[in-house]
Amino acid sequence: MYILHFASSFSPSYKALIKGNKKFEKRADKALRLLKSNPFYPSLKSHKVNTRNFGEKWSSWITSDIRIIWDFNKAEAQIILLFAIAKHSGSHREYK
C-alpha cells in the first residue's frame, strides 16, 4: 500500500477539471484508490511523460482525456506525490 501526498498544485487542477462532475469525481476516486494500492494497475495505464510544469513524471489514466500527474517520493518510494489532474489533449494539456 502506498501513501498519497498532495502537492499544492493538485487541488486547483482537481477543482478545475473534476469537482462538481459526479461522473468524473467517481472515476478520479477510483483511480486514486487504484494508485494507492498499485500504481501500475493495468487500467491506470501508468507511463512516464514530460510535463510543462513538473518535468518528467508519471501519468495515470482517469478518462480518455484526463490524467493524474504524479511521481514517487525520492526519499521514500512508498510515498506517491500527486502534482495535478490534467488534460491529455487540447490547449490546456499538461504534456509537452
C-alpha atoms as an extended CHARMM CRD file, in Angstrom:
* protein
*
        96  EXT
         1         1  MET       CA              0.0000000000        0.0000000000        0.0000000000  PROA      1               0.0000000000
         2         2  TYR       CA              1.2960000000        3.4490000000       -0.9640000000  PROA      2               0.0000000000
         3         3  ILE       CA              0.7390000000        6.7480000000        0.8290000000  PROA      3               0.0000000000
         4         4  LEU       CA             -0.6320000000        9.5950000000       -1.2980000000  PROA      4               0.0000000000
         5         5  HSD       CA              0.6520000000       13.1260000000       -0.6830000000  PROA      5               0.0000000000
         6         6  PHE       CA             -0.9920000000       16.0140000000       -2.4900000000  PROA      6               0.0000000000
         7         7  ALA       CA              1.1210000000       18.9230000000       -3.7810000000  PROA      7               0.0000000000
         8         8  SER       CA             -0.4070000000       22.3960000000       -3.5350000000  PROA      8               0.0000000000
         9         9  SER       CA             -0.8420000000       22.3190000000       -7.3250000000  PROA      9               0.0000000000
        10        10  PHE       CA             -3.2030000000       19.3250000000       -7.1170000000  PROA      10              0.0000000000
        11        11  SER       CA             -6.2730000000       20.9780000000       -5.5740000000  PROA      11              0.0000000000
        12        12  PRO       CA             -6.7140000000       23.7820000000       -8.1690000000  PROA      12              0.0000000000
        13        13  SER       CA             -6.3890000000       21.3140000000      -11.0370000000  PROA      13              0.0000000000
        14        14  TYR       CA             -8.8720000000       18.9390000000       -9.3630000000  PROA      14              0.0000000000
        15        15  LYS       CA            -11.3740000000       21.7590000000       -8.8820000000  PROA      15              0.0000000000
        16        16  ALA       CA            -10.9770000000       22.9390000000      -12.4740000000  PROA      16              0.0000000000
        17        17  LEU       CA            -11.4210000000       19.5490000000      -14.1570000000  PROA      17              0.0000000000
        18        18  ILE       CA            -13.2240000000       17.2080000000      -11.7610000000  PROA      18              0.0000000000
        19        19  LYS       CA            -15.1060000000       18.8340000000       -8.8760000000  PROA      19              0.0000000000
        20        20  GLY       CA            -18.8580000000       19.0860000000       -9.4000000000  PROA      20              0.0000000000
        21        21  ASN       CA            -18.9610000000       16.4730000000      -12.1470000000  PROA      21              0.0000000000
        22        22  LYS       CA            -20.2110000000       13.3140000000      -10.4020000000  PROA      22              0.0000000000
        23        23  LYS       CA            -19.0560000000       11.0300000000      -13.2260000000  PROA      23              0.0000000000
        24        24  PHE       CA            -15.5080000000       12.4330000000      -13.1780000000  PROA      24              0.0000000000
        25        25  GLU       CA            -15.4110000000       12.5270000000       -9.3560000000  PROA      25              0.0000000000
        26        26  LYS       CA            -16.2830000000        8.8170000000       -9.2350000000  PROA      26              0.0000000000
        27        27  ARG       CA            -13.6290000000        7.9670000000      -11.8190000000  PROA      27              0.0000000000
        28        28  ALA       CA            -10.9860000000       10.1200000000      -10.1000000000  PROA      28              0.0000000000
        29        29  ASP       CA            -11.7450000000        8.4830000000       -6.7350000000  PROA      29              0.0000000000
        30        30  LYS       CA            -11.3930000000        5.0340000000       -8.2920000000  PROA      30              0.0000000000
        31        31  ALA       CA             -8.1030000000        5.9930000000       -9.9730000000  PROA      31              0.0000000000
        32        32  LEU       CA             -6.7220000000        7.3390000000       -6.6780000000  PROA      32              0.0000000000
        33        33  ARG       CA             -7.7150000000        4.1320000000       -4.8420000000  PROA      33              0.0000000000
        34        34  LEU       CA             -6.0020000000        2.0310000000       -7.5200000000  PROA      34              0.0000000000
        35        35  LEU       CA             -2.9300000000        4.2750000000       -7.4720000000  PROA      35              0.0000000000
        36        36  LYS       CA             -2.7130000000        3.8600000000       -3.7060000000  PROA      36              0.0000000000
        37        37  SER       CA             -2.8530000000        0.0670000000       -3.9220000000  PROA      37              0.0000000000
        38        38  ASN       CA             -0.8140000000       -0.4410000000       -7.1260000000  PROA      38              0.0000000000
        39        39  PRO       CA              0.3750000000        2.4920000000       -9.2810000000  PROA      39              0.0000000000
        40        40  PHE       CA              0.8630000000        0.1140000000      -12.1950000000  PROA      40              0.0000000000
        41        41  TYR       CA             -2.5830000000       -1.4690000000      -12.1140000000  PROA      41              0.0000000000
        42        42  PRO       CA             -3.3830000000       -2.1690000000      -15.7950000000  PROA      42              0.0000000000
        43        43  SER       CA             -6.4470000000        0.0980000000      -16.1050000000  PROA      43              0.0000000000
        44        44  LEU       CA             -4.3870000000        3.1100000000      -14.9440000000  PROA      44              0.0000000000
        45        45  LYS       CA             -2.1020000000        2.7600000000      -17.9770000000  PROA      45              0.0000000000
        46        46  SER       CA              0.6910000000        4.4520000000      -15.9780000000  PROA      46              0.0000000000
        47        47  HSD       CA              3.6420000000        5.6820000000      -18.0240000000  PROA      47              0.0000000000
        48        48  LYS       CA              6.3860000000        8.3270000000      -17.9330000000  PROA      48              0.0000000000
        49        49  VAL       CA              5.6490000000       11.6940000000      -19.5520000000  PROA      49              0.0000000000
        50        50  ASN       CA              7.3130000000       15.0830000000      -19.9370000000  PROA      50              0.0000000000
        51        51  THR       CA              5.0750000000       17.7620000000      -18.4690000000  PROA      51              0.0000000000
        52        52  ARG       CA              5.0920000000       21.5120000000      -18.9850000000  PROA      52              0.0000000000
        53        53  ASN       CA              5.1070000000       22.4320000000      -15.2980000000  PROA      53              0.0000000000
        54        54  PHE       CA              6.6180000000       19.4730000000      -13.4450000000  PROA      54              0.0000000000
        55        55  GLY       CA              9.2470000000       17.9270000000      -15.7360000000  PROA      55              0.0000000000
        56        56  GLU       CA              9.4130000000       14.1650000000      -16.2260000000  PROA      56              0.0000000000
        57        57  LYS       CA              6.7080000000       12.4940000000      -14.1310000000  PROA      57              0.0000000000
        58        58  TRP       CA              4.2870000000        9.5740000000      -14.2450000000  PROA      58              0.0000000000
        59        59  SER       CA              0.8280000000        9.8350000000      -15.7790000000  PROA      59              0.0000000000
        60        60  SER       CA             -2.1500000000        7.6130000000      -14.9990000000  PROA      60              0.0000000000
        61        61  TRP       CA             -5.4980000000        7.3620000000      -16.7430000000  PROA      61              0.0000000000
        62        62  ILE       CA             -8.7740000000        8.6940000000      -15.2980000000  PROA      62              0.0000000000
        63        63  THR       CA            -10.6440000000        9.0680000000      -18.6050000000  PROA      63              0.0000000000
        64        64  SER       CA             -9.5090000000        9.0610000000      -22.2090000000  PROA      64              0.0000000000
        65        65  ASP       CA             -8.5750000000       12.7570000000      -21.8700000000  PROA      65              0.0000000000
        66        66  ILE       CA             -7.9420000000       13.2880000000      -18.1290000000  PROA      66              0.0000000000
        67        67  ARG       CA             -4.8030000000       12.0930000000      -16.3430000000  PROA      67              0.0000000000
        68        68  ILE       CA             -3.2510000000       12.1910000000      -12.8700000000  PROA      68              0.0000000000
        69        69  ILE       CA              0.3250000000       13.5330000000      -12.8750000000  PROA      69              0.0000000000
        70        70  TRP       CA              2.4370000000       12.0080000000      -10.0870000000  PROA      70              0.0000000000
        71        71  ASP       CA              5.8390000000       10.7010000000       -9.0360000000  PROA      71              0.0000000000
        72        72  PHE       CA              7.4120000000        8.5940000000       -6.3320000000  PROA      72              0.0000000000
        73        73  ASN       CA              8.9960000000       10.4670000000       -3.4390000000  PROA      73              0.0000000000
        74        74  LYS       CA             12.7650000000       10.1930000000       -3.9410000000  PROA      74              0.0000000000
        75        75  ALA       CA             13.4260000000        9.6900000000       -0.2170000000  PROA      75              0.0000000000
        76        76  GLU       CA             10.6050000000        7.2150000000        0.4190000000  PROA      76              0.0000000000
        77        77  ALA       CA              9.4450000000        5.0840000000       -2.5300000000  PROA      77              0.0000000000
        78        78  GLN       CA              6.1990000000        4.0960000000       -0.7680000000  PROA      78              0.0000000000
        79        79  ILE       CA              5.0070000000        7.7150000000       -0.9580000000  PROA      79              0.0000000000
        80        80  ILE       CA              3.3780000000        8.9630000000       -4.1520000000  PROA      80              0.0000000000
        81        81  LEU       CA              3.3810000000       12.7160000000       -4.7340000000  PROA      81              0.0000000000
        82        82  LEU       CA              0.3190000000       13.8690000000       -6.6670000000  PROA      82              0.0000000000
        83        83  PHE       CA              1.0060000000       17.0130000000       -8.6910000000  PROA      83              0.0000000000
        84        84  ALA       CA             -2.0700000000       17.6030000000      -10.8280000000  PROA      84              0.0000000000
        85        85  ILE       CA             -5.0160000000       16.3270000000      -12.7380000000  PROA      85              0.0000000000
        86        86  ALA       CA             -4.5110000000       17.4140000000      -16.3100000000  PROA      86              0.0000000000
        87        87  LYS       CA             -5.8600000000       17.0920000000      -19.8050000000  PROA      87              0.0000000000
        88        88  HSD       CA             -4.1300000000       14.8160000000      -22.2540000000  PROA      88              0.0000000000
        89        89  SER       CA             -5.0690000000       16.9270000000      -25.2880000000  PROA      89              0.0000000000
        90        90  GLY       CA             -6.2820000000       20.3840000000      -26.2320000000  PROA      90              0.0000000000
        91        91  SER       CA             -4.9480000000       23.8270000000      -25.3890000000  PROA      91              0.0000000000
        92        92  HSD       CA             -4.9300000000       23.1690000000      -21.6170000000  PROA      92              0.0000000000
        93        93  ARG       CA             -2.9420000000       19.9400000000      -21.7670000000  PROA      93              0.0000000000
        94        94  GLU       CA             -0.0670000000       19.4140000000      -19.3660000000  PROA      94              0.0000000000
        95        95  TYR       CA              2.0560000000       17.3200000000      -21.7170000000  PROA      95              0.0000000000
        96        96  LYS       CA              4.7930000000       18.8980000000      -23.8280000000  PROA      96              0.0000000000
